[in-house]
């Protein structure tokens, strides 16, 4: 299945995408795609319902509605840094022996086409196309990587927007450069894990103002999604609906010569194969 949430911010309704033109409305059955939904077996409940409604012709057509993030604000957003060797190299940092973990504020989550706001005092706001993992059940101390597969609800495109000055020049605490409002566009849809044949064969790209900046593949990850979920479960409890951003391929603004950063009026477009595309306009600070 492909889960989406459409409508105005704070009033999105849950739907299942059928194709680019049609969807099944689930708002009469599902309150939201949130912690309760994922943690109570919601995916298994709605899968046959979607099939029944498609067979009965109970489908609706998209009509230009805003697309929200495909899941509600999570309990936590966890992020893995330097998870691509060539990105570590362009950042001038060593390839990690274990996953580098940092967090983003959950209220950074926005829709895939919402505006991204440059924070006050920013001169180094940057882009990062990433594969996001959404957790499907409460998880801790997983016994194996294979068990980790079963804990994953699905995958999503995310843009891990970052303010490099705040991240690297203000005490080395990455969360400060990652947690400004609007800094985590997600969507347009959540593809359930069964829809992705090989999560390590997904092409990734990002353009700024029509210029290709990032081209990569999940094939070049240092730590794959299953390892990441297993690894994190040894240190903390993963809740249903939690989001894990898994790192970015090379081509970020910080790594260009000279470094190039976002300014109001810029437009980012990005995507991952099978997971859709995003488009964000960059706007001025409040």
C-alpha positions as CSV (number, residue, x, y, z in Angstrom):
1,X,0.0,0.0,0.0
2,X,0.9,3.6,-0.4
3,X,-0.4,5.8,2.4
4,X,-1.0,9.5,2.1
5,X,-2.5,12.3,4.1
6,X,-4.2,15.1,2.1
7,X,-5.8,18.4,3.2
8,X,-4.9,21.6,5.0
9,X,-2.2,21.5,7.8
10,X,-3.7,20.0,10.9
11,X,-6.8,18.7,9.1
12,X,-5.3,16.1,6.8
13,X,-7.4,13.0,6.0
14,X,-5.8,9.5,5.7
15,X,-6.0,7.9,2.2
16,X,-4.4,5.1,0.3
17,X,-2.9,6.1,-3.0
18,X,-3.9,3.9,-5.9
19,X,-2.1,5.8,-8.7
20,X,-1.2,9.3,-9.6
21,X,-4.9,10.2,-10.2
22,X,-6.9,8.2,-7.7
23,X,-7.1,7.2,-4.0
24,X,-9.2,5.4,-1.5
25,X,-10.5,7.5,1.3
26,X,-9.9,5.8,4.7
27,X,-11.1,8.7,7.0
28,X,-14.3,6.9,7.9
29,X,-12.2,4.0,9.4
30,X,-8.8,5.5,10.3
31,X,-8.4,8.6,12.6
32,X,-4.9,9.1,11.4
33,X,-1.7,7.3,10.4
34,X,-0.2,7.8,13.8
35,X,1.4,5.8,16.7
36,X,-1.9,4.1,17.6
37,X,-2.6,3.1,14.0
38,X,0.8,1.5,13.4
39,X,1.1,0.0,16.8
40,X,-2.4,-1.7,16.7
41,X,-1.9,-3.5,13.4
42,X,-3.6,-0.8,11.4
43,X,-1.7,-1.8,8.2
44,X,-3.1,-5.3,8.3
45,X,-6.6,-4.0,9.0
46,X,-6.8,-1.5,6.1
47,X,-5.1,-3.6,3.4
48,X,-8.1,-5.8,2.6
49,X,-10.4,-2.7,3.0
50,X,-8.5,-0.9,0.3
51,X,-8.8,-3.9,-2.0
52,X,-12.5,-4.2,-1.4
53,X,-13.1,-0.5,-2.1
54,X,-11.1,-0.5,-5.3
55,X,-13.0,-3.6,-6.5
56,X,-16.3,-1.8,-5.7
57,X,-15.2,1.3,-7.5
58,X,-15.1,3.3,-4.4
59,X,-12.2,5.5,-5.4
60,X,-11.8,9.3,-5.5
61,X,-9.8,11.5,-7.8
62,X,-7.1,13.9,-6.5
63,X,-8.2,17.4,-7.1
64,X,-5.2,19.5,-6.3
65,X,-5.4,19.0,-2.5
66,X,-2.4,19.9,-0.4
67,X,-0.3,16.8,0.4
68,X,0.8,16.5,4.0
69,X,3.4,14.3,5.5
70,X,2.1,10.7,5.1
71,X,2.1,10.0,8.8
72,X,1.3,12.2,11.9
73,X,3.9,13.9,14.0
74,X,6.1,11.0,15.4
75,X,7.2,10.4,18.9
76,X,10.8,11.0,17.7
77,X,12.8,11.7,14.6
78,X,16.1,9.9,14.7
79,X,18.9,10.5,12.2
80,X,22.0,8.7,11.0
81,X,24.9,10.9,10.0
82,X,27.6,10.2,7.4
83,X,26.0,7.0,6.2
84,X,27.5,7.3,2.7
85,X,31.2,7.0,2.2
86,X,31.4,9.7,-0.5
87,X,29.4,12.1,1.6
88,X,31.7,11.6,4.6
89,X,34.6,12.4,2.3
90,X,33.0,15.6,1.0
91,X,32.4,16.6,4.6
92,X,36.0,16.0,5.5
93,X,35.0,13.5,8.2
94,X,36.1,9.9,8.7
95,X,33.8,7.0,7.7
96,X,32.1,5.9,11.0
97,X,32.7,2.5,12.5
98,X,29.2,2.6,14.0
99,X,26.1,4.6,13.1
100,X,26.3,8.2,14.2
101,X,23.0,9.1,15.9
102,X,21.4,12.5,16.3
103,X,17.8,13.7,16.7
104,X,15.6,16.3,15.0
105,X,12.7,17.9,16.7
106,X,9.4,16.1,15.7
107,X,7.8,19.4,15.0
108,X,10.1,19.9,12.0
109,X,7.8,17.5,10.0
110,X,6.0,19.1,7.1
111,X,4.5,18.0,3.8
112,X,6.6,17.3,0.7
113,X,5.7,20.5,-1.1
114,X,5.4,22.9,1.8
115,X,7.7,25.9,2.1
116,X,11.0,25.5,3.9
117,X,11.8,28.5,6.1
118,X,15.3,29.7,6.6
119,X,15.9,30.3,10.3
120,X,16.9,33.6,11.8
121,X,20.6,34.2,11.6
122,X,21.1,31.5,9.0
123,X,23.8,31.8,6.3
124,X,24.3,28.1,5.7
125,X,21.0,26.3,5.2
126,X,21.6,23.1,3.2
127,X,19.7,20.3,1.6
128,X,19.9,16.5,2.0
129,X,17.8,13.9,0.2
130,X,17.4,10.8,2.4
131,X,15.5,7.6,2.7
132,X,13.2,7.6,5.7
133,X,12.2,4.5,7.7
134,X,8.9,4.5,9.6
135,X,8.7,2.0,12.5
136,X,5.7,-0.3,12.6
137,X,5.7,-1.6,16.2
138,X,7.2,-0.9,19.6
139,X,10.7,-2.2,19.4
140,X,13.6,-2.7,21.7
141,X,16.5,-5.1,22.0
142,X,15.9,-6.8,18.7
143,X,17.6,-10.2,18.5
144,X,18.6,-10.0,14.8
145,X,18.7,-8.0,11.7
146,X,16.0,-10.3,10.3
147,X,13.8,-9.4,13.2
148,X,14.4,-5.7,12.4
149,X,12.8,-6.2,8.9
150,X,9.5,-7.1,10.6
151,X,9.6,-3.9,12.7
152,X,9.6,-1.6,9.6
153,X,6.2,-0.3,8.4
154,X,7.5,1.4,5.3
155,X,9.7,3.9,3.6
156,X,9.4,7.6,2.6
157,X,11.4,10.4,0.9
158,X,12.7,13.0,3.4
159,X,14.7,16.2,3.0
160,X,16.9,16.5,6.1
161,X,17.3,20.3,5.8
162,X,20.3,21.4,7.9
163,X,21.8,24.7,9.0
164,X,25.5,24.0,8.9
165,X,26.7,26.9,10.9
166,X,24.3,26.0,13.8
167,X,25.3,22.3,13.4
168,X,29.1,22.6,13.3
169,X,30.1,25.9,14.6
170,X,27.8,26.3,17.7
171,X,29.3,23.7,20.1
172,X,29.2,20.6,17.8
173,X,25.7,19.7,18.8
174,X,24.0,18.6,15.5
175,X,20.4,18.9,16.8
176,X,20.8,22.7,16.8
177,X,21.4,22.7,13.0
178,X,18.7,20.2,12.3
179,X,15.6,21.2,14.3
180,X,14.4,24.5,12.9
181,X,10.8,24.7,11.9
182,X,10.0,23.1,8.4
183,X,13.4,21.3,8.4
184,X,11.9,17.8,7.7
185,X,9.7,17.6,4.6
186,X,8.4,14.0,4.2
187,X,6.3,12.3,1.5
188,X,4.4,12.4,-0.7
189,X,3.6,8.8,0.3
190,X,4.7,6.1,2.7
191,X,5.3,2.9,0.7
192,X,4.7,-0.1,3.0
193,X,7.7,-2.4,3.2
194,X,6.2,-5.1,0.9
195,X,6.0,-2.6,-1.9
196,X,9.8,-2.2,-2.1
197,X,11.5,-5.2,-3.7
198,X,15.0,-4.1,-2.8
199,X,15.5,-1.2,-0.4
200,X,19.2,-1.1,-1.4
201,X,18.5,-0.4,-5.0
202,X,16.7,2.9,-4.9
203,X,17.9,5.9,-7.0
204,X,18.1,9.2,-5.2
205,X,18.4,12.8,-6.6
206,X,18.0,16.4,-5.7
207,X,18.0,19.6,-7.8
208,X,18.3,23.2,-6.6
209,X,16.8,25.8,-9.1
210,X,16.8,23.2,-11.8
211,X,20.5,22.2,-11.3
212,X,21.3,18.6,-10.3
213,X,23.1,18.7,-7.0
214,X,22.7,15.2,-5.6
215,X,22.7,11.9,-7.5
216,X,23.0,8.6,-5.5
217,X,21.6,5.3,-4.6
218,X,20.8,3.5,-1.4
219,X,23.1,0.8,-2.7
220,X,26.1,2.8,-1.4
221,X,24.8,3.1,2.2
222,X,27.4,2.1,4.9
223,X,24.7,0.8,7.3
224,X,21.5,-0.6,5.6
225,X,18.0,0.1,7.0
226,X,17.7,-3.3,8.7
227,X,21.1,-2.9,10.5
228,X,20.1,0.6,11.6
229,X,16.8,-0.5,13.2
230,X,18.5,-3.4,14.9
231,X,21.4,-1.2,16.1
232,X,19.2,1.6,17.4
233,X,17.0,-0.9,19.3
234,X,19.9,-1.8,21.5
235,X,20.1,1.8,22.8
236,X,16.5,3.1,22.9
237,X,12.9,2.1,22.4
238,X,11.5,2.7,19.0
239,X,7.8,3.6,19.0
240,X,5.3,2.9,16.2
241,X,5.3,5.7,13.7
242,X,8.8,6.9,14.7
243,X,10.9,8.2,11.7
244,X,14.5,7.4,11.0
245,X,16.4,9.4,8.5
246,X,19.2,7.2,7.1
247,X,21.7,9.6,5.7
248,X,22.4,11.4,2.4
249,X,24.6,10.8,-0.7
250,X,27.2,13.4,-1.9
251,X,26.3,16.7,-3.4
252,X,25.2,18.8,-0.4
253,X,25.9,22.5,-0.5
254,X,28.6,22.3,2.2
255,X,30.6,20.0,0.0
256,X,30.6,22.1,-3.2
257,X,33.5,24.4,-4.2
258,X,32.8,27.0,-3.2
259,X,30.2,25.9,-0.6
260,X,26.7,26.9,-1.8
261,X,23.7,27.4,0.5
262,X,20.0,28.0,0.2
263,X,18.5,31.5,0.0
264,X,14.9,32.7,0.0
265,X,13.4,32.2,-3.5
266,X,15.4,29.0,-4.2
267,X,13.4,25.9,-5.1
268,X,14.4,22.3,-4.2
269,X,13.1,19.3,-6.1
270,X,14.0,15.8,-5.0
271,X,12.9,12.2,-5.1
272,X,13.7,8.5,-4.6
273,X,12.6,5.8,-7.0
274,X,9.2,4.2,-6.1
275,X,8.7,6.8,-3.3
276,X,7.7,9.8,-5.3
277,X,9.0,13.4,-5.5
278,X,9.0,16.6,-3.5
279,X,9.2,20.3,-4.3
280,X,9.9,23.0,-1.7
281,X,10.2,26.8,-2.1
282,X,12.7,28.4,0.3
283,X,11.2,31.4,2.2
284,X,12.6,34.1,4.4
285,X,12.9,33.9,8.2
286,X,9.9,35.0,10.3
